[in-house]
Amino acid sequence: MSGQSTRRTVLKGAALAGAAGLGVAACSTDSKLGHAQTPTPTAPVALGSPDEVPVGGAKLYREQRVLVSCPAKGEYKAFSAQCTHAGCVLDKIEDNAGNCPCHGSRFDVTTGKALQGPATVPLPAVEIRVEGGQLVAGPKTAAGA
């Protein structure tokens, strides 16, 4: 019996090593959208009061996967908060840069531009507007509707 267990353990280990290799290959720095299946909201998403985004700063809406900056009072820019390298969701904003916790990429919160790799592609812009006193990100209607 111990011979079978040993063989099974070796086979499982080989399968896991192969899967790990595939994961590394998929994390190419040339990726345009990484693993992000839907990098921006495909339907309107209410984010809350516009006052939550500081003028001259930005706010990360991690759950909604959106980053919103406010260059001037009443003006908003939004970007997908999914890293263009491997699709991880940004975890924080420091010094006006969004940080990816997976591989250390950093993005300018005012332009979406990649500041530090491995990501080389900017964050995709997201439509943003104020409706009924709330910030709303994404298209006016659901995709395909």
C-alpha positions as CSV (number, residue, x, y, z in Angstrom):
1,M,0.0,0.0,0.0
2,S,2.8,2.5,0.8
3,G,4.1,2.1,-2.8
4,Q,0.7,3.3,-4.2
5,S,0.6,6.2,-1.7
6,T,4.1,7.3,-2.7
7,R,3.3,7.2,-6.4
8,R,0.0,9.1,-5.9
9,T,1.8,11.7,-3.9
10,V,4.5,12.1,-6.6
11,L,1.8,12.4,-9.3
12,K,-0.1,15.0,-7.4
13,G,3.1,17.0,-6.9
14,A,3.8,16.8,-10.6
15,A,0.3,18.0,-11.5
16,L,0.6,20.9,-9.1
17,A,4.0,21.9,-10.4
18,G,2.6,21.9,-14.0
19,A,-0.4,24.0,-13.0
20,A,1.9,26.5,-11.2
21,G,4.0,26.8,-14.3
22,L,0.9,27.6,-16.3
23,G,0.1,30.4,-13.9
24,V,3.5,31.9,-14.3
25,A,3.3,31.8,-18.1
26,A,-0.1,33.5,-18.0
27,C,1.3,36.5,-16.0
28,S,3.0,38.0,-19.0
29,T,4.1,41.7,-18.7
30,D,2.8,42.2,-22.3
31,S,-0.7,41.5,-21.2
32,K,-3.3,44.1,-22.2
33,L,-5.8,43.3,-19.6
34,G,-4.2,40.4,-17.6
35,H,-6.6,38.0,-16.1
36,A,-9.4,40.6,-15.8
37,Q,-12.5,39.2,-17.5
38,T,-14.5,42.4,-17.1
39,P,-12.1,45.2,-16.1
40,T,-14.7,47.9,-15.8
41,P,-18.3,47.9,-14.7
42,T,-20.6,46.5,-17.4
43,A,-23.6,48.1,-15.8
44,P,-24.1,51.3,-13.8
45,V,-22.7,51.1,-10.3
46,A,-23.6,53.6,-7.6
47,L,-20.6,54.5,-5.6
48,G,-22.0,57.0,-3.0
49,S,-21.6,60.7,-2.4
50,P,-19.2,62.7,-4.6
51,D,-18.0,64.3,-1.4
52,E,-16.2,61.1,-0.5
53,V,-13.6,61.7,-3.2
54,P,-11.2,64.4,-2.0
55,V,-10.5,67.3,-4.4
56,G,-7.0,66.8,-5.7
57,G,-7.1,63.2,-4.5
58,A,-8.7,59.9,-5.3
59,K,-10.7,57.1,-3.7
60,L,-10.5,53.4,-4.3
61,Y,-13.9,51.6,-4.5
62,R,-12.3,48.1,-4.2
63,E,-15.5,46.1,-4.1
64,Q,-16.8,47.8,-7.2
65,R,-13.3,47.6,-8.8
66,V,-13.2,51.3,-9.6
67,L,-10.8,54.1,-8.8
68,V,-12.1,57.7,-8.9
69,S,-10.1,60.9,-8.8
70,C,-11.3,64.4,-8.4
71,P,-8.9,66.9,-10.2
72,A,-11.1,69.9,-9.4
73,K,-14.4,70.4,-7.5
74,G,-17.2,68.7,-9.4
75,E,-14.8,67.0,-11.9
76,Y,-14.3,63.3,-11.7
77,K,-12.2,60.7,-13.6
78,A,-12.6,57.0,-13.1
79,F,-10.5,54.0,-14.0
80,S,-10.8,50.2,-13.6
81,A,-9.1,49.2,-10.4
82,Q,-7.9,45.9,-11.8
83,C,-4.2,45.8,-12.6
84,T,-3.5,45.4,-16.3
85,H,-0.7,43.0,-15.6
86,A,-2.5,40.1,-13.9
87,G,-6.0,41.4,-13.1
88,C,-5.5,41.8,-9.3
89,V,-7.6,44.5,-7.7
90,L,-5.7,47.5,-6.4
91,D,-5.5,47.5,-2.6
92,K,-4.7,51.1,-1.7
93,I,-3.7,54.6,-2.8
94,E,-0.4,56.1,-1.6
95,D,1.1,59.3,-2.9
96,N,-1.5,59.6,-5.7
97,A,-0.6,56.1,-7.0
98,G,-2.8,53.0,-6.9
99,N,-1.0,50.0,-5.7
100,C,-1.4,46.4,-6.9
101,P,-0.7,44.0,-4.0
102,C,0.1,41.0,-6.3
103,H,3.3,42.1,-8.1
104,G,3.9,45.7,-7.0
105,S,2.6,47.6,-10.1
106,R,1.6,51.2,-9.4
107,F,-0.7,53.5,-11.4
108,D,-1.2,57.3,-11.5
109,V,-4.7,57.9,-10.0
110,T,-5.2,60.9,-12.2
111,T,-4.3,59.4,-15.6
112,G,-4.4,55.6,-15.1
113,K,-0.8,55.5,-16.4
114,A,1.4,52.6,-15.2
115,L,4.1,54.2,-13.1
116,Q,5.9,51.0,-12.0
117,G,5.9,47.5,-13.5
118,P,5.5,44.8,-14.2
119,A,2.3,46.4,-15.7
120,T,3.1,48.5,-18.7
121,V,-0.5,49.2,-19.9
122,P,-2.6,52.0,-18.3
123,L,-5.8,51.3,-16.4
124,P,-8.8,51.5,-18.7
125,A,-10.9,54.6,-18.2
126,V,-14.4,54.1,-16.8
127,E,-17.4,56.4,-17.5
128,I,-18.3,58.4,-14.4
129,R,-21.1,60.8,-13.7
130,V,-23.2,62.3,-10.9
131,E,-26.8,61.2,-10.9
132,G,-29.3,62.1,-8.1
133,G,-26.5,63.3,-5.9
134,Q,-24.5,60.0,-6.2
135,L,-21.4,59.1,-8.2
136,V,-22.3,56.4,-10.8
137,A,-19.6,54.5,-12.6
138,G,-20.0,52.4,-15.8
139,P,-22.1,52.7,-18.9
140,K,-25.6,54.3,-18.7
141,T,-27.2,50.9,-19.5
142,A,-26.0,47.3,-19.0
143,A,-23.8,45.9,-21.7
144,G,-25.9,44.1,-24.4
145,A,-29.1,45.8,-23.2
